[in-house]
Amino acid sequence: MEKLTLEELKVLESMRKSLRELQKKDLEEVIDFSEELKKRNIPKVKIITRNGKE
């Protein structure tokens, strides 16, 4: 296994933190959207698979 330099490790750590923040932001947006749908009383849709079952 190849050893990474300190600089490469710092870059990877920075990327990991950025990804975590993006995932957190995305999750917050999904929760906000879900709350907005609840406020509007939009009924849930049924998901039908290709074979016609729910």
C-alpha atoms as a printed R data frame, in Angstrom:
   type eleno elety resid chain resno       x      y       z
1  ATOM     1    CA   MET     A     1   0.000  0.000   0.000
2  ATOM     2    CA   GLU     A     2   1.331  3.406  -0.975
3  ATOM     3    CA   LYS     A     3   2.023  5.853   1.856
4  ATOM     4    CA   LEU     A     4   0.558  9.326   1.558
5  ATOM     5    CA   THR     A     5   2.417 12.537   2.244
6  ATOM     6    CA   LEU     A     6   1.244 14.888   4.961
7  ATOM     7    CA   GLU     A     7   0.002 17.295   2.299
8  ATOM     8    CA   GLU     A     8  -2.037 14.553   0.613
9  ATOM     9    CA   LEU     A     9  -3.536 13.580   3.962
10 ATOM    10    CA   LYS     A    10  -4.515 17.206   4.606
11 ATOM    11    CA   VAL     A    11  -6.188 17.410   1.195
12 ATOM    12    CA   LEU     A    12  -8.098 14.170   1.820
13 ATOM    13    CA   GLU     A    13  -9.219 15.398   5.239
14 ATOM    14    CA   SER     A    14 -10.387 18.676   3.716
15 ATOM    15    CA   MET     A    15 -12.319 16.801   1.030
16 ATOM    16    CA   ARG     A    16 -13.908 14.561   3.661
17 ATOM    17    CA   LYS     A    17 -15.016 17.573   5.707
18 ATOM    18    CA   SER     A    18 -16.410 19.303   2.617
19 ATOM    19    CA   LEU     A    19 -18.350 16.188   1.641
20 ATOM    20    CA   ARG     A    20 -19.741 15.871   5.166
21 ATOM    21    CA   GLU     A    21 -20.909 19.498   5.062
22 ATOM    22    CA   LEU     A    22 -22.533 18.996   1.666
23 ATOM    23    CA   GLN     A    23 -24.309 15.878   2.878
24 ATOM    24    CA   LYS     A    24 -25.495 17.736   5.989
25 ATOM    25    CA   LYS     A    25 -26.759 20.632   3.854
26 ATOM    26    CA   ASP     A    26 -28.548 18.232   1.478
27 ATOM    27    CA   LEU     A    27 -30.194 16.459   4.405
28 ATOM    28    CA   GLU     A    28 -31.339 19.770   5.880
29 ATOM    29    CA   GLU     A    29 -32.844 20.749   2.513
30 ATOM    30    CA   VAL     A    30 -34.709 17.432   2.281
31 ATOM    31    CA   ILE     A    31 -36.066 17.879   5.801
32 ATOM    32    CA   ASP     A    32 -37.137 21.449   5.032
33 ATOM    33    CA   PHE     A    33 -38.857 20.295   1.831
34 ATOM    34    CA   SER     A    34 -40.600 17.500   3.722
35 ATOM    35    CA   GLU     A    35 -41.836 19.957   6.329
36 ATOM    36    CA   GLU     A    36 -43.119 22.253   3.559
37 ATOM    37    CA   LEU     A    37 -45.043 19.366   1.999
38 ATOM    38    CA   LYS     A    38 -46.589 18.543   5.376
39 ATOM    39    CA   LYS     A    39 -47.712 22.158   5.754
40 ATOM    40    CA   ARG     A    40 -49.395 22.028   2.353
41 ATOM    41    CA   ASN     A    41 -51.129 18.735   3.177
42 ATOM    42    CA   ILE     A    42 -50.009 17.161  -0.077
43 ATOM    43    CA   PRO     A    43 -50.959 13.474  -0.044
44 ATOM    44    CA   LYS     A    44 -48.208 10.915  -0.360
45 ATOM    45    CA   VAL     A    45 -47.942  9.230  -3.725
46 ATOM    46    CA   LYS     A    46 -47.942  5.496  -4.184
47 ATOM    47    CA   ILE     A    47 -44.866  4.062  -5.820
48 ATOM    48    CA   ILE     A    48 -45.680  1.401  -8.379
49 ATOM    49    CA   THR     A    49 -42.907 -0.935  -9.443
50 ATOM    50    CA   ARG     A    50 -42.428 -2.171 -12.969
51 ATOM    51    CA   ASN     A    51 -44.398 -5.322 -12.255
52 ATOM    52    CA   GLY     A    52 -47.396 -3.235 -11.149
53 ATOM    53    CA   LYS     A    53 -47.091 -3.840  -7.404
54 ATOM    54    CA   GLU     A    54 -46.747 -1.180  -4.721
